[in-house]
Amino acid sequence: MKVYVGVESYTDEIGHIRPHVVHWLNGQRFEIQKVTEERRGVCSAFGGRGTRFTCLINGKIRYLYFEGPRWFVDAVKN
């Protein structure tokens, strides 16, 4: 499920973006411990084109997508 979220990120002087914190819909704040990969492409599961960041959040690998100007995550249904 594609869920748009708030993200704190850093953009350097040449335009490289690096996410640091994800703000979930209920107000929870999740620190990104590490970004292990960044790749341009299409999110085949949900559509959209942009950059996919492979992130370590709470010890788990999660995918965070930048579909400028918005960010979204692949939310797991319970």
N, C-alpha and C positions, 0 to 999 in steps of 0.2 A: 504494500500500500504506500503510495507516494504522499508524504506528509511534509509540508513546508514548515521550516523552523527558523528561529533567529540564530545567528552565528556571530561571535566575536572573532574577527580575523585581522591579520596584519598584511598590508600591501606595501611592498618596498618601492624604491624609486623607479624601478623599471617595470612595475606592474605585476610582479609575482605575488600571488595571494597565498596565505598560509592560515588555515583555520586554527583556532585555539580553544574555543568554548562553544558548546551547543546549548541553546535555550529551548527546552521542550515546551509544548503547549500548556502544560499545567504549572509552569513556572520553575520546574526543576532545571538545574544547571549542571552540565556534564563537561568536565575538563577533558580535552583531547590529550592523552598521554604521549602519543607519537603518531605522526603521519608516515606511513611506510611506503606509500605509492601515490603518485598523482598522474592521471592520464586523461587526455582529451578523448571524447567519444560520445556515443549515444547510450542512453539508459534503455536497454532493450525491454526490460520488464514493464516500464511505465511510460516510455516515450520521453522525449526531451533530448536536447543536445547541450553539451557543456563539458565540465571537468569533474571527474570522479576522484575523490580522495579516499584512500583506504586508511582508516583511522583505528587506533587502539583507544577504546573508551571503556573504562571500568574493567580492564583486562580482557575485553572481547573485541574482535575485529568487526567494524561497522563501516558501511559505505556512506559517504556524505557527498552530495552532488551540488555543484555550483552551476546554476542555470541562470546566469546573470540577468537581472540583479538579485535573484532569489536563490536560497539554499533549500534543499530537501533531503530527506533520509528515506531509506527503505525500511518502513516500520513493520515489525513482525506482528501479525494478528494473533491474539490469544484465544 
